């Protein structure tokens, strides 16, 4: 890392965290931008000015970067050795955003004047318990960015204008800006969360979308589950969507907004475009994801005739970011086994002593943490296979690859705010950004 890049990162690191929180605002007007209409009309006299590598790298690190090793300081058993289902964690790699069961299934894409990119951090391991301890560690921001970013296209994403909300068409994805797109693999934690719900709570999930069907009924008869602990499929999937897509993506983007404050950039969070647009083929302005073709459902719920046909569901970006469903897995039972193996296989986090855990007694994980019972793995496999066979997809009500919120960072044209706003519309860091960066 150059001395100039080091100076820039040090400057951002010294910015007050509380100032970043309490001075955070959505600030949208970039160099080269415009705002039409009768209220505060504006056309920038500056040329668009893109973010540099250090700016983008710090935003990516703040949103999705590695921070060290998850402490996993939860009890696995009580004092008598009874299982407390503490084996819920599925990764020990710590990231900047919180995640249920440390699953961290959300990754970043971004697009700028130079092209479209994927930040491939899935499976990356931190180097030590606390990744950023000293000023020397800050060089990891650029090192990780340079090693993890995969270029998908030489072109900026170009979704058709009608795909944007009307008021966003004027400043979203404009020249000079960088637009960040978090995408969550919902299936990864969906399967893990299903196994945890079965084991820890004895949740009896029934299919309210198919006349109350009970794919887990055999496990009641075997004495593992109790029908009095019924949970509807809709409710289970709603909670999964909130935990993964809602919490992971919103926290990730909030972290990026605070980092933008520290750097001195304008930024704002806004709703994602329709999935069929952004995940679609590159020629139509999308990311080129593989999609699941809609299949005729065998459920009894029925579908109103006036509705358009179901849209395809994004399943993954081949070889880079793939959901735990066919065609990336042979079937859903195999997908469940793959998630189980992430914990208990030869390279599982509890069994492979090459994976750092942060504990001094690393071997105690393999010897003392109770394994997920075989009946749980089989029940989860049967349940997910039932969903696949009945509804043609997993999850049923949430896309396997989902995006909810996006984030844009930009060099703010302070002329607009000086002309139309009272003092205080932007910070000292923004005022001095071009001089300092």
C-alpha positions, -999 to 999 in steps of 0.1 A, spaced: 0 0 0 13 34 -10 21 61 16 -7 82 1 -32 54 5 -20 49 41 -25 86 48 -60 85 35 -70 55 55 -55 69 87 -75 101 82 -108 82 79 -99 60 109 -94 91 131 -129 103 123 -152 102 154 -175 72 153 -202 92 172 -199 121 148 -204 97 119 -236 83 136 -251 117 146 -242 135 115 -253 108 91 -277 120 64 -288 109 30 -269 133 6 -276 126 -30 -264 152 -55 -231 142 -71 -207 161 -92 -222 163 -126 -257 156 -113 -289 175 -115 -322 180 -96 -352 191 -117 -384 208 -107 -395 239 -89 -381 231 -55 -343 237 -53 -336 231 -90 -300 225 -98 -275 215 -126 -240 208 -115 -212 227 -132 -187 201 -123 -177 171 -143 -185 136 -128 -157 125 -105 -155 88 -97 -144 73 -64 -108 61 -62 -97 27 -51 -90 36 -15 -125 50 -11 -142 20 -26 -120 -4 -7 -128 12 27 -165 12 19 -164 -25 10 -143 -34 41 -168 -15 63 -198 -32 48 -186 -68 43 -150 -71 55 -134 -96 78 -130 -84 114 -115 -115 131 -128 -147 146 -162 -150 161 -159 -157 198 -189 -181 199 -190 -176 236 -222 -195 241 -228 -227 261 -230 -259 242 -241 -280 272 -252 -273 307 -232 -283 338 -246 -318 336 -237 -322 300 -272 -318 285 -273 -305 249 -282 -268 246 -281 -268 208 -251 -244 210 -239 -259 177 -259 -233 158 -229 -215 144 -219 -224 109 -188 -202 105 -162 -188 128 -151 -160 104 -163 -127 118 -175 -100 95 -184 -63 99 -222 -71 98 -240 -93 123 -256 -125 111 -277 -153 126 -256 -183 135 -226 -164 121 -238 -176 87 -229 -145 68 -246 -154 36 -247 -118 21 -220 -106 -3 -215 -74 -22 -216 -65 -59 -209 -30 -71 -208 -10 -104 -190 22 -114 -177 39 -145 -151 11 -149 -175 -19 -149 -194 -43 -127 -177 -63 -99 -183 -90 -73 -166 -90 -39 -158 -127 -34 -154 -131 4 -173 -163 8 -152 -188 27 -124 -163 34 -108 -168 68 -93 -140 90 -57 -140 100 -61 -136 137 -87 -131 165 -89 -94 161 -81 -85 125 -75 -47 130 -55 -40 161 -28 -16 150 -23 10 123 -2 -15 103 -33 -37 100 -51 -10 79 -32 -21 49 -55 -52 49 -83 -30 36 -67 -25 2 -51 -60 2 -84 -77 7 -101 -55 -19 -75 -63 -45 -76 -100 -38 -114 -104 -35 -128 -82 -62 -138 -101 -94 -146 -81 -125 -178 -93 -142 -181 -68 -169 -163 -38 -184 -196 -19 -184 -216 -2 -157 -249 -19 -149 -276 -2 -170 -311 -12 -159 -338 5 -179 -350 38 -165 -385 26 -157 -371 1 -133 -361 29 -110 -385 47 -87 -393 80 -105 -374 103 -81 -343 81 -81 -338 82 -119 -321 115 -115 -292 105 -93 -290 67 -90 -262 50 -109 -251 83 -126 -216 88 -140 -190 92 -113 -211 73 -86 -205 38 -72 -236 17 -66 -234 -12 -42 -257 -42 -43 -258 -67 -14 -271 -101 -24 -281 -128 2 -279 -165 -3 -310 -172 18 -307 -210 14 -275 -213 34 -290 -200 67 -325 -213 58 -313 -249 60 -291 -242 90 -320 -224 107 -344 -252 99 -321 -277 116 -317 -254 146 -355 -249 149 -361 -287 147 -335 -295 173 -337 -266 198 -374 -258 197 -390 -289 183 -407 -267 157 -434 -286 138 -435 -267 105 -465 -273 83 -473 -261 48 -501 -235 51 -496 -228 14 -507 -263 6 -538 -269 26 -519 -275 59 -499 -304 46 -476 -320 72 -444 -332 56 -428 -337 91 -456 -360 104 -434 -391 104 -412 -374 130 -441 -369 153 -449 -406 151 -413 -414 159 -415 -391 190 -391 -364 178 -416 -336 172 -449 -325 188 -478 -311 167 -486 -286 195 -455 -267 185 -468 -259 151 -453 -231 130 -466 -223 96 -442 -223 66 -452 -187 58 -442 -176 93 -409 -195 93 -399 -180 60 -409 -145 70 -386 -147 100 -358 -161 79 -362 -133 54 -361 -106 81 -330 -122 98 -310 -127 66 -321 -103 39 -335 -75 63 -309 -74 91 -278 -84 72 -283 -61 43 -295 -31 63 -267 -34 88 -241 -38 61 -253 -7 43 -255 13 75 -219 5 82 -211 17 47 -230 50 53 -209 56 85 -177 49 66 -188 74 39 -192 99 67 -157 93 78 -143 96 43 -163 127 35 -185 113 7 -222 117 0 -242 85 2 -277 71 6 -296 38 9 -325 31 -14 -348 2 -24 -335 -24 -47 -348 -28 -82 -372 -56 -92 -352 -88 -89 -361 -99 -125 -343 -68 -137 -311 -68 -117 -305 -105 -116 -313 -109 -152 -290 -112 -183 -263 -87 -187 -276 -76 -220 -307 -63 -202 -287 -45 -176 -285 -73 -150 -259 -94 -133 -264 -125 -153 -276 -149 -126 -288 -184 -134 -326 -186 -127 -350 -213 -118 -377 -217 -144 -411 -216 -128 -426 -251 -125 -462 -260 -121 -469 -263 -83 -487 -294 -70 -500 -274 -40 -537 -270 -35 -535 -233 -28 -545 -223 -64 -535 -192 -83 -558 -165 -95 -562 -166 -133 -557 -129 -136 -521 -130 -122 -492 -131 -146 -471 -162 -147 -446 -166 -118 -413 -151 -125 -381 -171 -125 -362 -171 -92 -325 -161 -91 -304 -191 -80 -268 -181 -84 -239 -168 -104 -222 -200 -117 -189 -208 -101 -189 -176 -79 -219 -174 -57 -244 -203 -57 -274 -211 -36 -278 -244 -19 -304 -258 -42 -304 -277 -76 -287 -274 -100 -258 -266 -77 -268 -295 -55 -281 -329 -67 -313 -325 -47 -324 -308 -15 -314 -337 7 -279 -333 -7 -281 -296 0 -289 -302 36 -260 -327 39 -237 -300 25 -248 -275 52 -244 -302 78 -209 -309 65 -199 -273 70 -202 -280 107 -194 -317 110 -176 -329 79 -139 -334 75 -135 -297 69 -163 -287 93 -157 -258 118 -161 -281 148 -140 -310 135 -112 -294 114 -85 -281 138 -70 -261 109 -99 -237 112 -91 -211 139 -118 -207 166 -103 -183 190 -103 -208 218 -71 -219 235 -85 -254 238 -95 -258 201 -98 -296 205 -127 -292 229 -150 -283 201 -147 -317 184 -149 -336 217 -174 -316 237 -199 -299 213 -229 -323 207 -234 -331 171 -266 -323 152 -287 -355 156 -291 -376 125 -329 -374 127 -327 -337 125 -306 -339 93 -330 -364 78 -361 -344 88 -346 -312 73 -338 -331 41 -372 -345 38 -389 -312 45 -368 -293 19 -372 -320 -7 -410 -318 -1 -409 -281 -7 -389 -286 -39 -412 -313 -52 -444 -295 -43 -436 -258 -50 -406 -261 -73 -384 -239 -52 -368 -234 -18 -376 -211 -1 -412 -209 -14 -420 -173 -5 -385 -157 -6 -361 -158 -35 -331 -181 -29 -309 -152 -39 -324 -119 -26 -316 -82 -26 -337 -57 -7 -316 -25 -2 -289 -8 -22 -263 19 -14 -247 46 -35 -216 66 -27 -206 98 -45 -186 130 -44 -211 155 -32 -216 187 -51 -216 211 -22 -226 240 -45 -262 226 -45 -264 227 -7 -247 261 -4 -273 275 -28 -305 260 -14 -299 249 22 -292 265 55 -257 260 70 -251 225 83 -263 205 53 -230 188 50 -200 181 73 -165 194 76 -152 160 63 -173 165 31 -163 201 28 -126 192 30 -127 159 12 -112 169 -21 -84 187 -4 -77 158 20 -82 129 -4 
